[in-house]
Amino acid sequence: MIITEDFAAAIKIYKFLLEKRIPQRAILKLVGDRFKLNSTERTILYRGVCTDKNASHRKSKLAFTKDIQNKSIHIDGYNVLITIGSYLNGNLVFIGNDNFLRDASEVHGKVFRTELLQRAIALTFDYLKKNKVSGLHFYLDKPVSNSGRLSAKLNNYIQDHKFSGSAKTVNSPDFVLKKVNKDIIATSDSSIIDNCKVTVIDLARKILTHNFKPKYLNLTIRNS
């Protein structure tokens, strides 16, 4: 995907209105309708554009690869695996103006094809093993179909790769991750990043960049 002149203008106006503290969904409808944006473009605005203050705050929380060595990571399971799976499926993933990778699909809460999910898991564990992470704690949304089965699969991987930790289903991974007060969190969920107490690694971006070196659509260079 390329950013057309109209979409670039939409991004600029959308961000300007966010800075004025107008409700986000109202801005999305106003700008989306004005520029006749499609669903993908609207998703990019909603998930990928924030105020300068929020962008700066989130960037300050970013952890580097070296930071995860010999550490435990608390992983927002669906957030990370779906972002990786979306890229593997050929869906658009992009870097928001806060420097976090997000996907522009509407897969969240839906079931992935088994082979995509399996590959996303394998890439995740391979990356974490290579970078000498000591412990893994996956949190999956209990209301999502087949979360229990996925939790069991992840626990088998944790055992087989000799990590400490576990995978579990919880009613709200957001609630749990916002209360983590040590180690590192892996997510690109804006609400978690804004409210968590520890640093955050953009694990999906690290894994995809390590394995495929994609050229992402990048909104950080359109932040004015």
N, C-alpha and C positions, 0 to 999 in steps of 0.2 A: 504494500500500500504506500502511496505517496501522499504528502500533504498538499492539497491544492491551495490556491490563493484564498478561495472562499473558506476552506476549513481552517487555514491559518488565521484568518480574520475572526472566525467563530471562536477559536481558542483564545485569542487576545481579548475579545469582548467578554467571554465567559469568565476569564480570570479577573478582569477588571471589575465585574459585578460581584464576584466572590469577595474581592477586597472591600467592597462596600457593605458586606455582611448581609446581602440579600439571600434568602433561603435557596439552597442549592437546587432543589428539584424545580423550583419556580424558574430559576435561571436556565436550567437545562431545557425546559419546555420553550421558554422564550427564544433562546438562541437556536435551539434545534429547529424550531418552526421557521424562524426568520431565515435561516440559511438552508432549509430543506435538507437537514442532515439525515443520513440513514441510521439504522440501529447501531451499527458498529461505531460510527463516528460519535454518536451520543454516549455510548458506553466508554469510549476513550475519554471524552470530556468528564464524565461522572467519576470514573475510577482513576483518571490520570492527571487531573489538573486541580491544584489546590493553591491557597494563598502563599505568598512569599514566607510569611511567618511559619505556617505549617510545614512548608517544604524545608526550611532551614532547621526546624526542630527535628524533623524526621531524619534528615541527613546527619545530624549530630549524633544520632543513635546507631548509625550503621556500623556493624562490626566487620572486620577484615577476616580473610581466611586464616591468617596466623592466630587470630584470637580464639578459634574453636579447638585448637590442638590441646589435647588432654583436658578438655572441658565437656560438660554435659550440655545437651541442647534440648530445649522444649519446643516441639515441632507442631505447628498448626497443620495437621495432616492433610486435609482436603485442599487447603490453600496451596500448599507446596506441590502436592502430587498432581492436582488438576492443572496448575500452571505449566508444569513439565509436560503433562499429557496433551495439553492444548497445542503446545509447540510441536510435539511429535505427530499430532493429527493434522498439522498444516494450518492450524488456526493462528490468527494474529496475536502475538504478544508484543508488548511495547514498554518503554521506560517512561514513567510519569515524570512530571517536573519536580518530584521529590526524590528522584533517582532510584525508585523501586520498580521492579519488573512486575507487570500485571498482564492478564490476558483479556482480550476483548470479546471472548465468547460468552455464551450464556449457559455454560456447562454446570455451574455451581449447583450442588444438590442433586445432580442427575448421575446416572450410572455411566461410567466410561466403558468402552470396549475392553475386554479382559486383557488383551495383549498390550494395549497402550498403558493400562494401569500397571501391569507386570513389568514392563520396561521402565516406567517411571520409578517404580520401587527399586529395581535393580541398579539404575543409574544413581539413585539417591544413596543407597548403601555403599556402592563402590566409591563414591566421592567421599563419604564420611569416613570410610575405612582408610582411604589413602591419606586423609588429612588428620588421622590419629585422634578422632573424637572418642572420648571415653564412655559417655553415656547418652542414651537416646530416650526421650519421653514423647511419644506421639499422642495427640489428642484428636479424637474423631467425633463428629456430631452424631450423637445417639439417634436423633430422629431420622437421619438419612438412611435410606434402604441399604442393607448389606454392610452397615458399619461394623457389626459384630464379626462378620466373616473377614472383613479387611483387617480388623484389629488382631484376629487370630493369625492371619498371614504375616502381619508385621512382627508379631511376637516371635514367630518362627524364625524370621530373618534376624531379629535381635539376638536370639539364642545361637543361631548358626554362625553369625559373625562375631560372637563373643563380646557384644556390647553389654554394659549394665543398663538397667532401665526397663521400660515396658511400653506397650501401646494400650490405650484404653478408650472406651467410649464415654463421653460426658454430655450432659444436656447443652452446655455452652462452652466450647473451647475458648471463645473470647473472654468469658468471665474468668476461667482458670488461668489463662496466659497473662491477663492483666495483673494478676496477683503474684506471679512468679517474682521472687526477690533475690534470686541468685542464678548463676549460670548465664545462658544466652538463649534468646527466643529466635525461632525461624518462622517468618511470616512476611507477607506484603500487605496484610490487612490494615488499612489506615487507622481504624479505631483502636486496634491493639497497639500499633506503633505509637500512636498519640498518647496512650494512657498507661503503657507498661513501665516497669520500674528498672529494667535492665536493657542492655544493648541488644540489637536485632541484626541477624544475618539474613540477607536476601538469598536464601538457599537455592531456590529455583533458578535464579539468575546465575549464581555461581556454577551450578551443575550444568546448565545449558551452555554457558560460555566455555566451560572447561572441555565439554565434549564436542561442541559443534561450532563455536565461535560465530554465532549469528550476527547479522547486521540488523539491530533492532530499530524500529521506529522510535525515535528518541525525542521526547518533549522537553528535555532539559535545555536544549539549544533554542527553544522557542518560549522562553520564560519572561519575555519582556512585553 
